[in-house]
Amino acid sequence: MDMLSNRELQVLELIAHEHSTREIAKKLFVSFETVTSHRKRILKKMNVKNTAGMIRVAFEHEILPIYNTQDHTARFPLVQ
């Protein structure tokens, strides 16, 4: 898998937190089209077809941590 840019990582994390493309654009102060472009690049770099695949690969490669909402801690799923 190709390395994701810092901005692509930001977009990926926001996607994982269920933000829409429009919400991500507003939050990052960029256009809807820019976020769409980032999403397409993430899909291509991860070699996946959809958002579910994107999130699966992000966990498999420990790009995204699992958050505990009760104590606000994070851990990576494959790290004991």
FENUR-V531508 format. One record per residue. N is the residue number from 0. D_LAST is the distance of its C-alpha to the last C-alpha in Angstrom with 1 decimal. Layout:
n/d_last
N/D_LAST
N/D_LAST
This chain:
n/d_last
0/23.4
1/25.5
2/24.1
3/24.7
4/26.9
5/26.0
6/28.3
7/26.8
8/23.3
9/25.1
10/26.7
11/23.6
12/21.9
13/25.1
14/25.3
15/21.9
16/23.3
17/26.3
18/28.9
19/31.9
20/33.2
21/36.0
22/33.8
23/31.7
24/35.0
25/36.3
26/33.1
27/33.1
28/36.9
29/37.4
30/39.3
31/38.2
32/39.1
33/36.8
34/33.8
35/34.9
36/35.1
37/31.5
38/30.3
39/32.2
40/30.9
41/27.3
42/28.0
43/29.8
44/27.2
45/24.5
46/27.0
47/26.7
48/29.6
49/28.5
50/26.3
51/24.1
52/23.4
53/22.8
54/20.1
55/18.5
56/18.6
57/17.3
58/14.0
59/14.0
60/14.6
61/12.3
62/15.6
63/15.1
64/12.4
65/12.3
66/14.5
67/14.9
68/18.7
69/19.3
70/18.0
71/17.9
72/14.4
73/12.3
74/8.7
75/8.2
76/7.8
77/6.4
78/3.8
79/0.0
